[in-house]
Amino acid sequence: MQVLKAPAEVQAWARQQAREGKRIGLVPTMGYLHEGHLSLLRKARSLCDSLVMTLFVNPSQFGPGEDLDRYPRDEDGDLSKAMACGVDLVFMPAAADMYPKGFQTKVSLGALTEPMCGASRPGHFDGVATVVSKLFLITRPDLAVFGQKDFQQLAVIRRLVSDLNFGIEIIAGPIVREEDGVAMSSRNVYLSPDARKQARCLVRGLRAAEQRLAEGTRDASTLLAAARAVIGAAPLAKLDYLELRDAETLESVRTVSKPAVLAVAAKFGHTRLIDNLVLQA
Amino acid sequence: MQVLKAPAEVQAWARQQAREGKRIGLVPTMGYLHEGHLSLLRKARSLCDSLVMTLFVNPSQFGPGEDLDRYPRDEDGDLSKAMACGVDLVFMPAAADMYPKGFQTKVSLGALTEPMCGASRPGHFDGVATVVSKLFLITRPDLAVFGQKDFQQLAVIRRLVSDLNFGIEIIAGPIVREEDGVAMSSRNVYLSPDARKQARCLVRGLRAAEQRLAEGTRDASTLLAAARAVIGAAPLAKLDYLELRDAETLESVRTVSKPAVLAVAAKFGHTRLIDNLVLQA
């Protein structure tokens, strides 16, 4: 497994792979890998010839007061996990090489980035769209795998790829959960024991709504109320948003008549967690 | 020479060229080709294996009230000129295929796009950066040639390529002028005979300043005054801007101590012309 820091070296490697007719697969990460990331790496490994993982905690997608400085890191652990998943190349750039002096280009999207995490985290998706564009152009993948836990990010990236003609196949990896149902997240390590226990309210709330849908309730406000009742019963959970939206356009839905995403964000102390379920009509 | 309209077909062609180890050269145009464009095509032809010309009058770089609807077109003439210059592939998309329903991605730059044409034409460089990003991703060139007449555009594209890691060599083609010195432009056809004659004031003004520099004057305001005096003597010329700026950063300069661009934009009736000279320190 190669580990490279210089964008130009990675780009040269990628060009060489293309000349050799090799299909490049990409899994972008911010490191501190958990089983969720590893599932994406394994999926990508099965679909490509040359597997690239990027490891970059991108400053531009964190807002002021967010957790950039204390985002968890474990470089050595990440590299050995990547190796075990069959990664061929890890691209691990320095921030100064990604955003050198004079950097001034921004990639931004419209309606898809306005609600949900876009509303809670102004500028977040500009940072995501810009860095992902850079990572795509540096690593030149044929396909890239993103986790469905960041559901809005996935929708944004699909749109970005289509709008700018990246010609990259975007593949979603399902949410991987702990035994008690809590979605895996690098941020879970920050939860106090009590908060970790109460974090279960998110997936339980989502599943309560899903259960109501299975029983025949298609009305969004009823489904949302079912989820909110469960989450509201956890005193440490401070709800950021709970929304039911079209799974493709992320427009609000009043009635579930096609695939919709039930998405939640909540803070437990300083730690913000997200989760979602796709509800089938 | 192939002529293709579908982005996906062009992208497939470009991938095949890369697999064959061929170096792709790109010249993006809005058509209505004149000798300036042809000089760019010939330059690109000499530097690449497979030459692509794009022909697309990009709506998103025209503002409200600008001349999108009456921008001159001559598709047949353009194709025969392209063929004569050895173009291998013309990409001539429909606007609906470049900006399909739901399109919402914008590529924008900062300080470089604020002065000069950026100030006169709000949103213009967002449109340019976005469409050029798309054209780059569709045609996947190793190098691209842009005319130096659009000096600010060239600076913006160099920065864009560097910032987003396009990995494309950007080459400037010098301004090609009519016999009387007027810079070639597709828009020159709109000038009345009187305006066409007076349009010479732009290059004459620029050269008057250049002459003053050659005589030892490095002070920006003196150089600008020399140019302004010439342009001001042409009654049909309505000056939009006349500026002396650092040739790389486009920051204002007070004294010419490194390469600087003396750039002008003026309207003659409804027709807006631009021109520039790079002054060597």
Interface residues (C-beta under 8 A of the other chain):
Chain A: P7 A8 Q11 R15 A18 R19 G21 G102 F103 Q104 T105 K106 V107 S108 L109 G110 A111 L112 A129 T130 S133 K134 L137 I138 R159 L160 D163 L164 N165 F166 G167 T249
Chain B: P7 A8 Q11 R15 A18 R19 G21 G102 F103 Q104 T105 K106 V107 S108 L109 G110 A111 L112 A129 T130 S133 K134 L137 I138 R159 L160 D163 L164 N165 F166 G167 T249
